[in-house]
Amino acid sequence: MGHYIEQEQSQEASTESTSDSSTTPNIRARSFAAVPASNAPSDLKSDDNTLPRKDAVDIASYQSWMTQADFNSLKSSGVKSIIVKLTEGTNYTNPYAANQIKMAQNAGLNVAVYHYARLTGANSQSAANSLAIQEAAYFAKVAKSFGLSSNTVMIMDCEQPYRDGSGNIIGPNPVTVDWATAGVQFSNQLKAQGYANTIFYTSASWIGTNTATCQMNYNTLGGAKKLWAAQYLYGKPSSNALKNTQYGAWQYTSQMYFQGTANLKSHAVDTSIDYNNIFSPKDPVPPVGNKNIYRLYNTQNREHLYTSDVNEKNQLPKISKDWKYEGLAWQAPSSSNTPVYRVYNPQSGEHLYTRDNYEISVLTSKYGWKKEGVAFYSGGSQPVYRLYNAAAGIGSHFITLDSYEKTVLTTKQGWKYEGIAWYGN
């Protein structure tokens, strides 16, 4: 990330920015500089304890050289999160993303993903808003196809406009397009697609509180903590003089050499300090009178478990590494006239969810299943679908609110649609 931010920030000296500064340059009257920040350190090393914390590393297709050993080494070096470039515009997907995500997860690192926003050709705010919605829809579609859980942190990378090889500005005209306003549309579309955790990456000089003089008004975007600010200093960054602390995170270098493997020693990576743990997945707070229903998956027996019990959701992955938390499944009312029951087969270990009393009666009286009581309640505006696949074994029944997931499973992976099981939000 920061392909053009580093150029733009070469115009500013580090002494001109402080961690509590509320003023920003009028970037609407500025262009991105073509000269790199020659005074920014290019040889930072991870074993230098005077540097800020190395909480997060972001990667893209440029880091196709990374192996499992590199991710394991980053974890050992204290890195907590890997932010993977997933998409760009409305038709590009990082061809290495799937493997990068898998290796990061294997190393025990938290994974967030980002979308490089283009809004190409927008010459008005309405056009920019429309393009932001289209790009967010594409981002969400790819995230779902990669199996990323609904609580994954999704990042909108806002860096344009920038210049092509001939010096022509590509992307929206900064005079007519406000990126923060488009960002709200981007975030709303992601939320509509099931991803409620959106943050925004941009240059520190783009951020402020006055829409007339800055591109990223953080009040428009939900507060300063929703921003991941990039600023590469002229001097060496120091843990004793942290910058941009008013924001959620600060990307302070693109030139960090981690010392754990030969690969990392020879390839610099972008590194950030995460002030507010903004890259870690978070479950949304349900509306009053509702509960979150969580989804977990057992990699051993291929069963999905659905629960409103936060303790069960948190403890199962700790008790057994086979259980993986997959995020929020849907939101259900705390009570209603339509309970959904959970029954358990002690012989196979399978759980089944149903609001059909007859189905419960047959399973418990003839096949040895045990009642476990009310799991949650039906209620809401969106259908929750039930699918069946005998080949899946213990995990033969699958429940989802996501119509896209239902379509993929039934049209490409051999699952049979059994109808609407109940309703949620």
N, C-alpha and C positions, 0 to 999 in steps of 0.2 A: 504494500500500500504506500501511498505518499509519492507516487510517481512524479507528480507535478507540484506537490506541496513543498518538496525540498527546494525546487527552483524558486518558487514564490517566496519562501521564507529566507532566501539569501539576501533579500532586501532589508531584513531587520536584524539588528544586533540583539544579542540575548539580554543585554543590560536595559533594553527598552521595554522588556516584558517582565512583570512580577506576578507572583502567585495570586495576588489579590486584585490584579488590574481589572477594571470594568470597562476600559475603553479599547476600541479596536480601530484599525485604519479603515478609511473609506475605500473598501476594495472594489466598490462599484466603479470607481474611477481609475482602477489599476489593472494592469495585465500581469500575467505570470512572467517572471524574469527568465531569461534564457541562460543565465550564468549560474552554475552550481555553487553551493555554499562552500567555498574553498577552505574556509577557516573551521568548518565543523569537523570534529575528530573522526577519523576514518579507521581507527584501529582499537576500538574499545574491546576489552576482554572480560569475559564473564567472571573471572576470578579476582577482579578488582573490586574490593569491598567498599571503596569510596563511591561507587556508582549507585544510582537509585536501584531499587529492587527490580529484579527481572521476572515479573509475574506472568507476562504473556508474550508470545511470539506469533506473528502473523505470516502466513505463507500463501503462495499461489503456484502457478505452473512453473515459475522460475525455480522453485525448490523441488523439482522432479528428482533431483539427486538424493533426496533424503531417504534413508533406510530405517528399519525398525530400531536399529542400534542408535541412530541419531535421536529419535523420539525418546527412547529410554534414557539417553544421556541428558536431554533437556529436562526430563522429569527429575533426574538425580541432581541437576544443577539448581533446582528450586523453581523452575517454571511450573506454573499451575494450569495455564490455558494455552491452547493452540487455536488460532483463528484462521480458518481456511477460506480462501476465495472459492466461492461456489459458482457464481454466475456474473455475467456482464450484459447490459442491455436487455434484449428480448430473445437472443438466440445463441449466446455463448455459454458453455459450461466448461469449467476447468476439467480437462480430461484426466488429471491426476487426483482430483478431489476425493473420490471414493476410497482410493488406497491411502491417501494422506489421513483422512478421517479415521479409517480403520486402524492404522498404525498409532495414531495419537490415542485412540481409545484403548488399544492394547497396552500402551504404556501407562495407562491410568491418568491421562491428562484430560481435563475438561475441554470440550470442543464447542466453539462457536463458529459461525460462518458469516461471510460478508458478500455483498453484491456491489459491484462497481457500477454506480448509476451513471447513465449517459444523458438521458432526456434530449437526445440528439435532434436538432432541428426545431426545438421549441422556441417560438418567438412571442409567446404570450403566457401569462400565468395559467390560463385554462388549458393550453396545450401542454405545458409542463406537468400540470396535475394529472392530465390524462395519461401521459407517458409514464409518470411515476406509478400509477395504478397498474399499467401494463407490465412494467418491469417487476413490480412487487409480485404480481400474479405468476410471472415466470420463475422468479426466485423461489416462491412457495412451492410451485409444482416440482421443481428440481429437488428441493429439500425433502419433499414427501417421497419422491422416487428413490432417494437415498436412505429413507427410513429414519430421518431425523425427527426426534420427538417434539411434541408441541411446545415444550418449555425451553427448547433450544434458543439461545440468544442469536437474533438475526440483526445484522448490521448493514446500514445503508452507507456506502462509501461515497462521500460528496466531495469531489475534487475539481470538477470542471467549472468554467470553461478552460480549455487548454488549446495550444497552437499545434498545427501540423508542421510538416517539414518545410512548408512554404511560408510559414508565419501566420497562416489564416486561423482564426479562432474556430474551433470545432465545438459544437454543443450550444446550449442556450446562451442568449445574450444576457450578461449579468445586469444590464440596466432594466430589463423587462421581466426577469424571472427571479422570484425569491425561492431559494432552495428549501428554506424551513417550511414554507407553505406546502411545497411539493412533498416534503418529507412527511408531513402529517398525513397526506393522502397515501403515501407509500406504507406508512405504519398501519393505517386503518385497513388497507387491503390485506396486509399480512395477518392482521387480527381476524379479519373475516375468513381467512384461509386457515385459521387455527393457531397461528403463531403470534402470541401476544407480547413477546419480549423483544422490542426493537430499540436499538441505540444507534447513534449517528457518529460517524467518523469524519473529521474534516480538519483543516488547518486552524490553529489557534487564532490566526488573524481573521478568520471568517466569522468567529463567534462573538456575540455581544447581546445586547438587549434592545437595540434600536434597529428595527427593520429597515429604516431608511439608510442606514450606514453599514449594515452587515448582512451577510447572506444567511447566517445561521443564528437566528434569534432563539436563544434557548428557552425563553418563556413560551414561545410558540410550540416548541418541541416537548414541553413537559418538565423543564427544569434543567439546570446546569449539569446535574448528575447523569443526564441522558447522553452527554457528549463525551466522545473519545477524541481528545485534542492532540494533534500532531505538531510538534515544534522541535526542530533540530537546532541546538544551540551553537553559537560560534565557539564558545569555550566548552570544556569538558563538563558534562552534567554531573551533579554531585548530590549525594543523599542528604547533605547538609544544606542544600539550597534548592529544594524541590520547586518546580514550576507547575502552573496549571492545576493546582490542588483543588480549585473550586469545581473542577469537572470530574467526571466519573473515572477517567483514566488519562494517562499522558504517554504518547509514543515519543520517546526522546531520542531515538536513534534508528538508523537503518544500517548501521555498521557495527553490530555486535558480533564478536567472534567467540562462540562458546568453546570451552577448552576440553570437552569430553571425548570427542572422536576426531579422526583426521578430516572427515567431511566438514564438521562444524568449525574446525580450526582454520579451514581454507575458504569457507563460504560465510559471508556476513549475512545476518538476518535482522529483520525489524524487531525491536524489543520495546515493551511498554511496562509501566508501573500501573497496576490496577488499584486505584485508591479506594474504590467502593465495591469491589467484588462484582463489577458489572458484567463480566464475561461468564459468570456461573449461572446455570439455569435456575429459574425461579418459577414457582407455580403461582398463577394469578389468584388474587383474593376473590372468592365467589361473591356474588350479590347477596344481600341480606335474605335469609330464608332459603339459601341454597348451599350445596356442598360440592366440593371437587370430587370427581371419581377418577382415581388413578389407575394406570395400566402398567402392568409388569409382565415380563416374558421370561420363561424358564428355558434356557438354551439346551438343557439336557432332555426334557420330555416334551418341549415345544408347546407348552401350555401358556395361555394368557390368563392372568389373574386381574380382576377388577375390584377395587376396594375404595371405600370412602374413609377408611381408617388410616390416618397419617402415620401412626406408629407402625402399622403393618407394612405400609409402603416403604418406610425408612429402614425397618429392621430386617426384612427378608433378604435384601442384597448383602447385608452384613452377616447374616446367618449362613447364607450359601452364595458362593460366587456364581452359581448357575442362574440366579435371579437378576434380571436387569430391569431397571426402571425405565419405562418408555415415555413417561410424561402424562399429561392430562388427557383423559379419554373423553370426558364431557362433564357438564355440571348438571346436578340433579337437585330437585327440591328436598328440603330437610324432612318433609313429610307430605303425604298425599293419600288419596283413596286407592292408589294403584301401586302396591308394593312389588318389588322385584326380589325374588327369593334366590338364595344360593344353596345348592345341594352338592354333596361331596361323595365320591366313590372311593372308599377306603382301600379297595383292591388295586385300582389303577392310579389313584392319586388325582383324578380329574375333578375339576369344579365345573358346574353348569349353572347358568343364570336364566331364570325364567319367571314370568308372571302367570304362567298357566298351571293352575292347581291340579288339573288332571294329569299333566305331564309329571308333576311332582309325585302324585299318588302312585302312578305306574312305576316310576323309578325307585321309589322307596319301598313299595310293597312287593315288587317282583324282582328287582335287580340289585337290592342291597345298598342303594344310595342312602345317605344320611342328610337330614335337614340341618342347615346351619343358620336358619332364620332369615330375616329381611336383610338383604345386602344394601339396597338403596331404593329409591322410589322413582316411578315414572312421572314425567311432567316437563313440559317445555314445548318449544315450537319446532324442534328439529328431530327427524326420525333417527333412531338408533337401529342399525341393521344387524341381522344375524346371518352368518354364513356357516357352511358345513363342508368338510373335506375329510372323508374317511381315511385317506392316505396320511393325514396329519397325526394319526394316532391319538394320544391323550389330548393333544391340542386340536381336536377335530372340530370344535365349535369356536367361532371367532365373532367378536362383537366390535362394531365401529360406528362412530358418528360420521365418519369421513366418506362421502359418496365417491370421491376419487379413489380412495383405497379400495372400496367395495368394487368399483368397476375394474380396477387392475387385477384384483384377485379372481374375480369371476370370469373375466375375458382372457386372461393370460396365464393363470396359475391353477386352474382346475377346481376352484371353489364353487359351491352351489349356493345360490341366494335362497334363504329360507323366509324372507319377509322382514317386516318391521317388528322388532322385538319390543320396543317401548320408545319413549320420547325423552329428550334431554335438551340441553343448550350448550 
